[in-house]
Amino acid sequence: MKKVIAGLVFVMALGNANAVAEEGRTDHPRIGGRVLLKSASPEEFARGKGTGYITARYVDGTIQFEYDAIVLGGPNSERVASADVAISVTQDESGMKVGDRAIDSNRYTGYVEEIFENGIAVLRRDGTWAPAYAAREYVLASELGRGIATFPPSGLSVGDYVLFNGEFRAKIVEIFSNGFARIRREGAIWGGGAHHIKRISDLGLLENAKVSRQRIKKIVDEKVATPDYEQETVAAAAR
């Protein structure tokens, strides 16, 4: 499969009020369905012309593809062959799902907003409070690291306290399947350099944190956990 794109989109994903699902049809692509134009260039994706909705189907096998972006002074749709678009799906063959937390090869994190049948995922990057104006990256879903709770090779889990750069203590906030983790440095102000993306292989689990984690597991197993268990972990890691 040809790798089609790698670009950013800064446009609002707009719905089509006139696109109505075609009743009684089970074949794809369907009217009202979300699709990605396979031949779109990075520039077209950046202008919001790479994804959109199907507004009509024709007997010759073509469809009317309406862009997400509103093109001022020009056509807002085009007629293309059905084979030229990839339909939206909820999960990729790699196991990535819409809504998953993910990280790309440049260590940008975000949410998987859409996935298409040709393996392309839309990663909505963190850092913008309004999702409609967030930076979006189009990348193969198989090239993303998916958010997970524990990284099996190391045994590290979200919530563990670790040592990085040989001296700083931090808490693991997120772990990704490609071997990276987001950590929050202990004692630092949130947003002021507190969060770092590090390779899991560069982190060391604090010995006291191991003991504390086992203690917390015992408390949870015995169903007597309290809201203070995380504070107990911090205290144990500091001793």
Buried (B, 14 or more C-beta within 10 A) or exposed (E): EEEBBBBBBEBBBBEBEEBEEBEEEEEBBBBBBBBBBBEBBBEBBBBBBBBBBBBBBEEEEBBBBBBBBEEEEEEBBBEBEBEBBBBBBEEBEBEBBBEBBBBBEEBBBBBBBBBBBBBBBBBBBBEEEEEEEBBBBBBBBEBBBBBBEEBEEBEBBBBBBBBBEEEBBBBBBBBBBBBBBBBBBBEBEEEEEBBBBBEBEBBEBBEBBBBBBEBBEEBEEEEEEEEEBEEBBBEBBEE
